Amino acid sequence: MDISNDPELISKYCHCHSEQVFWPEIEEGQRAVGILEMEIYRRDNHLVMIVETEADFDWDKAMARLATLPRQAEWEAFVAAYQGCDPEAKSDEKWQMTERMFHHYNFVRKR
């Protein structure tokens, strides 16, 4: 996802995802739908989100359920100001699944 290319808005977007500010209801909702861990990486105004999920996780079902949970719509509208998207857009309309094109696993072989 790309966010607004405005340094002040980027700073505010990062701040609202800090541990001190991030809404606990949003984290609880993510866990409730099977998201175990979430990381967001930023370079300039480009974001990449990586999620670790339960083994039987279904993205479409989870995002549909997430949209119904307390404060989720409010959170989406709040962060939309920084994301430059429709304030009514749900998470799955903002964040899109991608296909992994490369993976390197470094391991030590036993001899």
C-alpha positions as a Markdown table, in Angstrom:
| # | Residue | x | y | z |
|---|---|---|---|---|
| 1 | Met | 0.0 | 0.0 | 0.0 |
| 2 | Asp | 1.1 | 3.5 | -0.6 |
| 3 | Ile | 0.3 | 6.3 | 1.9 |
| 4 | Ser | 0.3 | 10.0 | 1.4 |
| 5 | Asn | 3.8 | 11.3 | 0.4 |
| 6 | Asp | 3.7 | 14.0 | 3.0 |
| 7 | Pro | 6.4 | 13.8 | 5.7 |
| 8 | Glu | 4.1 | 15.1 | 8.4 |
| 9 | Leu | 1.3 | 12.7 | 7.5 |
| 10 | Ile | 3.8 | 9.8 | 7.4 |
| 11 | Ser | 5.0 | 10.7 | 10.8 |
| 12 | Lys | 1.5 | 10.8 | 12.2 |
| 13 | Tyr | 0.6 | 7.5 | 10.5 |
| 14 | Cys | 3.7 | 5.9 | 12.1 |
| 15 | His | 2.8 | 7.4 | 15.5 |
| 16 | Cys | -0.8 | 6.0 | 15.4 |
| 17 | His | 0.8 | 2.5 | 15.0 |
| 18 | Ser | 3.1 | 2.9 | 18.0 |
| 19 | Glu | 2.6 | 0.7 | 21.0 |
| 20 | Gln | 1.5 | 3.7 | 23.1 |
| 21 | Val | -1.2 | 4.8 | 20.6 |
| 22 | Phe | -2.4 | 1.7 | 18.7 |
| 23 | Trp | -5.9 | 0.9 | 19.7 |
| 24 | Pro | -6.2 | -2.3 | 21.8 |
| 25 | Glu | -9.5 | -3.3 | 20.2 |
| 26 | Ile | -7.9 | -3.5 | 16.8 |
| 27 | Glu | -5.2 | -5.9 | 18.0 |
| 28 | Glu | -7.9 | -7.9 | 19.8 |
| 29 | Gly | -9.9 | -8.1 | 16.6 |
| 30 | Gln | -6.9 | -9.2 | 14.6 |
| 31 | Arg | -6.2 | -12.0 | 17.0 |
| 32 | Ala | -9.9 | -13.0 | 17.0 |
| 33 | Val | -9.8 | -13.6 | 13.2 |
| 34 | Gly | -6.6 | -15.6 | 13.3 |
| 35 | Ile | -3.8 | -13.1 | 12.8 |
| 36 | Leu | -1.1 | -14.1 | 15.2 |
| 37 | Glu | 1.5 | -11.4 | 14.3 |
| 38 | Met | 1.6 | -8.4 | 12.0 |
| 39 | Glu | 4.5 | -6.3 | 10.8 |
| 40 | Ile | 4.4 | -3.3 | 8.6 |
| 41 | Tyr | 7.5 | -2.1 | 6.9 |
| 42 | Arg | 7.9 | 1.4 | 5.3 |
| 43 | Arg | 10.2 | 2.9 | 2.7 |
| 44 | Asp | 9.3 | 6.4 | 2.0 |
| 45 | Asn | 5.5 | 6.3 | 1.5 |
| 46 | His | 5.4 | 2.6 | 0.4 |
| 47 | Leu | 4.2 | 0.0 | 2.9 |
| 48 | Val | 4.4 | -3.8 | 3.0 |
| 49 | Met | 2.5 | -5.8 | 5.6 |
| 50 | Ile | 3.5 | -9.3 | 6.6 |
| 51 | Val | 1.1 | -11.3 | 8.7 |
| 52 | Glu | 1.6 | -14.6 | 10.5 |
| 53 | Thr | -1.7 | -16.5 | 10.8 |
| 54 | Glu | -3.2 | -19.7 | 12.0 |
| 55 | Ala | -2.7 | -22.7 | 9.7 |
| 56 | Asp | -6.3 | -22.7 | 8.4 |
| 57 | Phe | -6.5 | -18.9 | 7.9 |
| 58 | Asp | -8.8 | -17.7 | 5.1 |
| 59 | Trp | -8.0 | -14.1 | 4.2 |
| 60 | Asp | -11.4 | -13.3 | 2.7 |
| 61 | Lys | -13.4 | -14.8 | 5.6 |
| 62 | Ala | -11.1 | -13.2 | 8.2 |
| 63 | Met | -11.3 | -9.7 | 6.6 |
| 64 | Ala | -15.1 | -10.0 | 6.3 |
| 65 | Arg | -15.3 | -10.9 | 10.0 |
| 66 | Leu | -12.8 | -8.2 | 11.0 |
| 67 | Ala | -14.9 | -5.6 | 9.4 |
| 68 | Thr | -17.7 | -6.4 | 11.8 |
| 69 | Leu | -15.7 | -6.2 | 15.0 |
| 70 | Pro | -15.8 | -3.3 | 17.5 |
| 71 | Arg | -14.1 | 0.0 | 16.4 |
| 72 | Gln | -12.7 | -1.6 | 13.2 |
| 73 | Ala | -14.7 | 0.7 | 10.9 |
| 74 | Glu | -13.7 | 3.7 | 13.1 |
| 75 | Trp | -10.0 | 2.7 | 12.8 |
| 76 | Glu | -10.2 | 2.2 | 9.1 |
| 77 | Ala | -11.7 | 5.7 | 8.7 |
| 78 | Phe | -9.1 | 7.2 | 11.0 |
| 79 | Val | -6.1 | 5.7 | 9.2 |
| 80 | Ala | -7.6 | 6.4 | 5.7 |
| 81 | Ala | -6.7 | 10.1 | 6.2 |
| 82 | Tyr | -3.0 | 9.0 | 6.0 |
| 83 | Gln | -3.5 | 6.3 | 3.4 |
| 84 | Gly | -5.2 | 8.6 | 0.9 |
| 85 | Cys | -8.1 | 6.2 | 0.3 |
| 86 | Asp | -11.9 | 6.2 | 0.9 |
| 87 | Pro | -12.6 | 6.5 | 4.6 |
| 88 | Glu | -15.2 | 3.8 | 4.2 |
| 89 | Ala | -12.8 | 1.3 | 2.7 |
| 90 | Lys | -12.3 | -1.9 | 4.7 |
| 91 | Ser | -8.9 | -3.5 | 5.3 |
| 92 | Asp | -9.2 | -6.0 | 2.4 |
| 93 | Glu | -9.9 | -3.1 | 0.0 |
| 94 | Lys | -6.7 | -1.4 | 1.1 |
| 95 | Trp | -4.3 | -4.3 | 1.7 |
| 96 | Gln | -4.0 | -6.8 | -1.1 |
| 97 | Met | -2.7 | -10.3 | -1.1 |
| 98 | Thr | 0.5 | -10.8 | -3.0 |
| 99 | Glu | 2.3 | -13.9 | -4.3 |
| 100 | Arg | 5.7 | -14.7 | -3.0 |
| 101 | Met | 8.1 | -14.8 | -5.9 |
| 102 | Phe | 11.3 | -15.6 | -3.9 |
| 103 | His | 12.1 | -17.3 | -0.6 |
| 104 | His | 15.6 | -18.2 | 0.6 |
| 105 | Tyr | 15.9 | -20.3 | 3.7 |
| 106 | Asn | 19.4 | -20.5 | 5.1 |
| 107 | Phe | 20.1 | -23.6 | 7.1 |
| 108 | Val | 23.1 | -25.6 | 8.2 |
| 109 | Arg | 23.3 | -29.1 | 6.9 |
| 110 | Lys | 24.5 | -31.9 | 9.2 |
| 111 | Arg | 27.5 | -33.7 | 7.8 |
